[in-house]
Amino acid sequence: MELEPLLRYWTLQSPNGRLATCELVRTAKGLEVRCDWTGEGARVARTAPIEAVTDALALAEAWRAAYLEEGWVARARRYPRSAL
């Protein structure tokens, strides 16, 4: 089974331009919170299996806070005009 993205919690940008995205995904083993980095090639930075969606949100927010403390910033969402 391939990863099935279910929900994107956030996308942050580092001072040197890398992007980190945190998502809830379904894997062959169950639900997982996953943080991927892009910039100098994509890589999985953090993963954690979870049992409840409420646990996933708390973990995603804790990871977000850690990135913000390191100087990362929230990336503005861009929506197509047709979606407004």
One Martini backbone bead per residue (centre of mass of N, CA, C, O) as a GRO file, in nm:
protein
   84
    1MET     BB    1   0.096   0.037   0.023
    2GLU     BB    2   0.049   0.351  -0.017
    3LEU     BB    3   0.039   0.660   0.053
    4GLU     BB    4  -0.232   0.845   0.225
    5PRO     BB    5  -0.333   1.147   0.216
    6LEU     BB    6  -0.547   1.336   0.450
    7LEU     BB    7  -0.377   1.582   0.607
    8ARG     BB    8  -0.282   1.918   0.625
    9TYR     BB    9  -0.134   2.121   0.866
   10TRP     BB   10   0.158   2.229   0.745
   11THR     BB   11   0.379   2.501   0.617
   12LEU     BB   12   0.730   2.562   0.619
   13GLN     BB   13   1.003   2.807   0.626
   14SER     BB   14   1.322   2.852   0.599
   15PRO     BB   15   1.582   3.075   0.586
   16ASN     BB   16   1.703   2.887   0.325
   17GLY     BB   17   1.413   2.763   0.175
   18ARG     BB   18   1.302   2.537   0.308
   19LEU     BB   19   1.052   2.279   0.329
   20ALA     BB   20   0.784   2.197   0.558
   21THR     BB   21   0.560   1.913   0.587
   22CYS     BB   22   0.252   1.832   0.757
   23GLU     BB   23   0.099   1.500   0.783
   24LEU     BB   24  -0.169   1.289   0.743
   25VAL     BB   25  -0.131   0.931   0.711
   26ARG     BB   26  -0.176   0.632   0.532
   27THR     BB   27  -0.072   0.309   0.600
   28ALA     BB   28  -0.025  -0.025   0.631
   29LYS     BB   29  -0.015   0.026   0.965
   30GLY     BB   30  -0.158   0.318   0.951
   31LEU     BB   31  -0.133   0.597   1.122
   32GLU     BB   32   0.054   0.908   1.036
   33VAL     BB   33   0.295   1.139   1.115
   34ARG     BB   34   0.443   1.368   0.867
   35CYS     BB   35   0.771   1.508   0.786
   36ASP     BB   36   0.872   1.699   0.509
   37TRP     BB   37   1.149   1.781   0.309
   38THR     BB   38   1.265   2.050   0.107
   39GLY     BB   39   1.534   2.154  -0.151
   40GLU     BB   40   1.783   1.918  -0.119
   41GLY     BB   41   1.578   1.725  -0.133
   42ALA     BB   42   1.379   1.481  -0.041
   43ARG     BB   43   1.264   1.416   0.305
   44VAL     BB   44   1.224   1.246   0.596
   45ALA     BB   45   1.218   1.381   0.922
   46ARG     BB   46   0.932   1.281   1.047
   47THR     BB   47   0.777   1.013   1.248
   48ALA     BB   48   0.443   0.894   1.370
   49PRO     BB   49   0.252   0.687   1.521
   50ILE     BB   50  -0.111   0.664   1.548
   51GLU     BB   51  -0.451   0.637   1.695
   52ALA     BB   52  -0.540   0.948   1.710
   53VAL     BB   53  -0.627   1.245   1.577
   54THR     BB   54  -0.572   1.418   1.832
   55ASP     BB   55  -0.275   1.331   1.852
   56ALA     BB   56  -0.185   1.444   1.580
   57LEU     BB   57  -0.235   1.743   1.635
   58ALA     BB   58  -0.047   1.772   1.879
   59LEU     BB   59   0.211   1.686   1.729
   60ALA     BB   60   0.207   1.895   1.501
   61GLU     BB   61   0.222   2.142   1.695
   62ALA     BB   62   0.491   2.068   1.829
   63TRP     BB   63   0.661   2.071   1.571
   64ARG     BB   64   0.598   2.359   1.488
   65ALA     BB   65   0.717   2.499   1.738
   66ALA     BB   66   1.007   2.398   1.691
   67TYR     BB   67   1.049   2.537   1.417
   68LEU     BB   68   0.988   2.830   1.508
   69GLU     BB   69   1.229   2.842   1.713
   70GLU     BB   70   1.437   2.801   1.451
   71GLY     BB   71   1.303   3.024   1.224
   72TRP     BB   72   1.062   2.941   1.107
   73VAL     BB   73   0.789   2.996   0.868
   74ALA     BB   74   0.497   3.067   0.758
   75ARG     BB   75   0.317   2.970   0.480
   76ALA     BB   76   0.139   3.092   0.245
   77ARG     BB   77  -0.154   3.052   0.107
   78ARG     BB   78  -0.265   2.934  -0.219
   79TYR     BB   79  -0.536   3.032  -0.417
   80PRO     BB   80  -0.743   2.999  -0.650
   81ARG     BB   81  -0.970   3.208  -0.777
   82SER     BB   82  -1.200   2.988  -0.807
   83ALA     BB   83  -1.204   2.938  -0.478
   84LEU     BB   84  -1.331   3.235  -0.386
   0.00000   0.00000   0.00000
